[in-house]
């Protein structure tokens, strides 16, 4: 393999659009995650609240970075430094199922968030463990920090399609012609 190449173990390069889409995910998650981490450090929060916001921020960006793995060689072959799995082929079909499931869930969560902000299905947000009060709503400008994260699910689904094409992990679906019978 050529150093710096996007070529994976199978030998097919990811589509250029897929590389851009994959990198757009963690970059799009950064504004809201950094804001949440900054709010966690403000005075007036309990240790549990701070831990929740910091862990959520790190987890969000970490999961977003896994999208990049769908276009990088480490998404097809585990890095050699990983104990027990190093050098082995990543089970592409399992990755594809997990990524598709995650993408659909993210689209549904985003859709719910947008619809809830428009129609107000739920008046009060969830409370953190031992939280006795609801925090005041953030300034409307904060929603602009979450806007780049909105396409996460759709981008993940698109990049997963390219990953499945390159790795041969396409999950068979129903066919138009139905099963063929031999006599």
C-alpha positions as CSV (number, residue, x, y, z in Angstrom):
1,X,0.0,0.0,0.0
2,X,1.1,3.5,-0.8
3,X,1.6,5.7,2.3
4,X,-1.1,8.2,2.7
5,X,-3.4,6.4,0.2
6,X,-7.0,5.9,0.9
7,X,-6.8,2.4,-0.6
8,X,-8.1,-0.3,1.7
9,X,-7.3,-4.0,2.1
10,X,-9.7,-5.0,-0.6
11,X,-7.9,-2.8,-3.1
12,X,-10.7,-0.4,-4.0
13,X,-10.4,3.2,-3.1
14,X,-13.4,4.9,-1.5
15,X,-15.2,7.4,-3.7
16,X,-14.0,11.0,-3.3
17,X,-17.4,12.1,-2.1
18,X,-17.4,9.4,0.6
19,X,-14.1,10.6,2.0
20,X,-15.4,14.2,2.1
21,X,-18.7,13.0,3.7
22,X,-16.8,10.8,6.3
23,X,-14.6,13.7,7.4
24,X,-17.6,16.1,7.5
25,X,-19.1,14.0,10.3
26,X,-16.6,14.6,13.1
27,X,-16.0,18.2,11.9
28,X,-19.7,18.8,12.0
29,X,-19.9,17.4,15.5
30,X,-17.2,19.6,16.9
31,X,-19.1,22.9,17.4
32,X,-21.9,21.4,19.6
33,X,-19.5,19.1,21.5
34,X,-17.1,22.0,22.3
35,X,-20.0,24.2,23.4
36,X,-21.3,21.3,25.6
37,X,-17.9,20.8,27.1
38,X,-17.5,24.5,27.8
39,X,-20.9,24.6,29.5
40,X,-19.9,21.6,31.6
41,X,-17.0,23.6,33.0
42,X,-19.2,26.5,34.0
43,X,-19.8,26.9,37.8
44,X,-23.2,25.8,39.1
45,X,-23.1,22.2,37.8
46,X,-22.8,19.1,40.0
47,X,-20.0,16.6,39.4
48,X,-22.5,14.2,37.8
49,X,-23.8,16.9,35.4
50,X,-20.2,17.8,34.4
51,X,-19.3,14.2,33.9
52,X,-22.4,13.6,31.8
53,X,-21.8,16.6,29.5
54,X,-18.1,15.8,29.1
55,X,-18.6,12.1,28.5
56,X,-21.4,12.9,26.0
57,X,-19.2,15.3,24.1
58,X,-16.3,12.9,23.9
59,X,-18.5,10.0,23.0
60,X,-20.2,12.0,20.2
61,X,-17.0,13.0,18.6
62,X,-15.5,9.5,19.1
63,X,-18.5,7.9,17.4
64,X,-18.3,10.5,14.6
65,X,-14.6,9.6,14.1
66,X,-15.7,6.0,13.5
67,X,-17.3,7.2,10.3
68,X,-13.9,8.1,9.0
69,X,-12.9,4.4,9.5
70,X,-15.3,3.5,6.7
71,X,-13.0,5.3,4.2
72,X,-9.6,4.5,5.9
73,X,-7.6,1.3,5.8
74,X,-8.2,0.7,9.6
75,X,-11.9,0.3,8.7
76,X,-11.0,-2.9,6.7
77,X,-8.0,-4.3,8.6
78,X,-7.4,-3.8,12.3
79,X,-4.1,-1.9,13.0
80,X,-1.2,-4.2,14.0
81,X,-0.8,-2.5,17.4
82,X,-4.3,-3.7,18.5
83,X,-3.8,-6.7,20.9
84,X,-5.6,-9.9,19.7
85,X,-7.1,-8.4,16.6
86,X,-4.1,-6.6,15.0
87,X,-3.7,-7.5,11.3
88,X,-7.0,-9.3,11.1
89,X,-9.7,-8.3,8.6
90,X,-12.5,-6.2,10.0
91,X,-15.8,-8.1,9.6
92,X,-17.2,-5.8,6.9
93,X,-20.8,-7.2,7.0
94,X,-21.0,-6.6,10.8
95,X,-19.6,-3.1,10.4
96,X,-22.2,-2.4,7.6
97,X,-25.1,-3.6,9.8
98,X,-24.0,-1.6,12.7
99,X,-23.3,1.6,10.6
100,X,-26.7,1.3,8.9
101,X,-28.5,0.8,12.1
102,X,-26.7,3.7,13.7
103,X,-27.4,5.9,10.6
104,X,-31.1,5.1,10.7
105,X,-31.3,5.8,14.5
106,X,-29.5,9.1,14.0
107,X,-31.8,10.2,11.2
108,X,-34.8,9.3,13.5
109,X,-33.4,11.2,16.5
110,X,-32.6,14.2,14.4
111,X,-36.1,14.1,12.8
112,X,-37.6,13.9,16.3
113,X,-35.5,16.8,17.5
114,X,-36.6,19.0,14.6
115,X,-40.2,18.1,14.9
116,X,-40.2,18.5,18.7
117,X,-38.7,22.0,18.4
118,X,-41.4,22.9,15.9
119,X,-44.4,21.3,17.5
120,X,-43.3,21.0,21.2
121,X,-44.2,17.4,21.8
122,X,-42.2,17.4,25.0
123,X,-42.1,20.5,27.2
124,X,-39.3,19.7,29.5
125,X,-36.0,18.0,28.6
126,X,-34.7,14.9,30.4
127,X,-32.9,15.5,33.7
128,X,-29.5,14.2,34.6
129,X,-29.1,11.9,37.6
130,X,-29.9,13.7,40.8
131,X,-30.8,16.9,38.9
132,X,-33.4,18.8,40.9
133,X,-33.9,21.7,38.5
134,X,-34.1,22.2,34.8
135,X,-31.5,24.5,33.3
136,X,-32.6,27.6,31.5
137,X,-32.9,27.1,27.8
138,X,-29.7,28.1,25.9
139,X,-29.7,31.2,23.7
140,X,-31.3,30.6,20.3
141,X,-27.8,31.1,18.8
142,X,-26.7,27.7,20.3
143,X,-29.0,25.9,17.8
144,X,-26.6,27.1,15.1
145,X,-23.9,25.0,16.8
146,X,-26.0,21.9,16.5
147,X,-26.9,22.5,12.8
148,X,-23.7,21.1,11.4
149,X,-24.4,17.8,13.3
150,X,-27.8,17.4,11.8
151,X,-26.7,15.5,8.6
152,X,-24.7,13.0,10.6
153,X,-27.1,10.1,10.1
154,X,-27.6,10.7,6.4
155,X,-23.8,11.1,5.8
156,X,-23.2,7.9,7.8
157,X,-25.7,6.0,5.6
158,X,-24.1,7.4,2.4
159,X,-20.6,6.5,3.5
160,X,-21.8,3.0,4.6
161,X,-23.2,2.4,1.1
162,X,-19.7,3.1,-0.4
163,X,-18.0,1.0,2.3
164,X,-20.3,-2.0,1.5
165,X,-19.7,-1.6,-2.2
166,X,-15.9,-1.6,-1.7
167,X,-15.7,-4.4,0.8
168,X,-18.4,-6.7,-0.8
169,X,-20.4,-6.5,2.4
170,X,-23.6,-5.6,0.6
171,X,-26.5,-7.1,2.6
172,X,-28.8,-8.9,0.2
173,X,-32.3,-7.5,0.1
174,X,-35.5,-8.6,-1.6
175,X,-35.3,-8.8,-5.3
176,X,-37.9,-7.6,-7.8
177,X,-37.9,-10.9,-9.7
178,X,-38.3,-13.1,-6.6
179,X,-36.6,-16.5,-6.1
180,X,-35.5,-18.5,-9.1
181,X,-36.4,-22.1,-9.3
182,X,-34.5,-24.8,-11.1
183,X,-36.3,-27.8,-12.4
